[in-house]
């Protein structure tokens, strides 16, 4: 008898990737074999994201496709919606898509095997599990697939209430995971051979703020504890909020140059103090630039990346030029730039001064041109240097070459064989393009 098969389609952030890895382990433990072929799958889950406007519409399109597949099957097919859309929409998903069997929120995925069993036995027709949003979810082992990169959630939820963001409303208030649980998870993944450990939180700098902090547990203390775990690996984290990044975090990063990766994602969102106030970011342009100076002084080899929103309501040309200015001054190695999109349920959705799509597109293009120049300049600075590379496997474009990433999170292509996958190697950079470095084994 062949195994039942399951598929998880993942949208959105690294937290969703982490939760998919946990669901994968739960499904495998329940006798399912994972497949990417939805036509051959007995259970398909959409692990959804609701950060960008229009996400729910894209999910509905995929659910329509799955309805057709489900109706054509001779055997039972379970369809589930998980993640932030599930948490936000709850039973309303079933009203629009009654062929969905399970709606399950971020906090409830541990219940997945039990509820699937009840549906298959006919004990339950539909299940909506979206409660416990202000509790810590149970610790679940995860299957990250590649054996190279693993992620560990260190806190859940958000207290910042940026005016464009729906996350605090769907993921609840900040809850920190006990430090011992995090350290044990990292130790477990390092022992399994994972080399790249990503610490996750809506705001990792807020870690520990919800504790009775008699033991002064904070993000810096957590990093220090993790870095004492023996093994050949490095730690990355996303995302810190600029208003909460403290000197002790930089001191720990300087203390462990081989353990803490030299890339920091520091979302600025806008270079305009007026826009930052409208976004409720709680820092000014000058605050941010002063923070960047402190980071670069403490960690001279740091690579900075960022998030930027263009066309936020009320953004003038002067505000936009402030954002251009900050990109030129900081010289980010990469920027994730988005046109503002209305997110219903957030304060920004009803603000006056909504910007036209034409203006937003023009501003985004101008930003991209400046950022591309920065990225190319940063890449060229690596030529002639020997860098430590975590090998991820054969290059997608040329299977004769290997690809990997350096501590600063830049992609490197070099001559090598597949036996190097999952190892650290030294590569001398020979040439560079805007986004990619090319080298040879040192």
Secondary structure, 3 states (H helix, E strand, C coil): CCCEEEEEEECCCHHHHHHHHHHHHHHHHCCEEECCCHHHCCEEEEEECCCCCCHHHHHHHHHHHHHHHHHHCCCCCEEEEEEHHHHHHCCHHHHHCCCCCEEECHHHHHHHHHHHHHHHCCCCCCEEECCCCCCCCCCCCCCCCCCCEEEEECEECCCCCCCCCCHHHHHCCCEECCHHHHHHHHHHHHHHCCCEEEEECCCHHHCCCCCCHHHCCCHHHHHHHHHCCCCCCEEEEECECHHHCCHHHHHHHHHCCCCECCEEEECCECCCHHHHHHCCCCCCHHHHHHHHHHHHHHCCCCEEEEEEEECCCCCCHHHHHHHHHHHHHHCCCEEEEEECCCCCCCHHHHCCCCCCHHHHHHHHHHHHHHHHHHHHHHHHCCCCCEEEEEEEEECCCCCCEEEEEECCCCEEEEECCHHHCCCEEEEEEEEECCCEEEEEEC
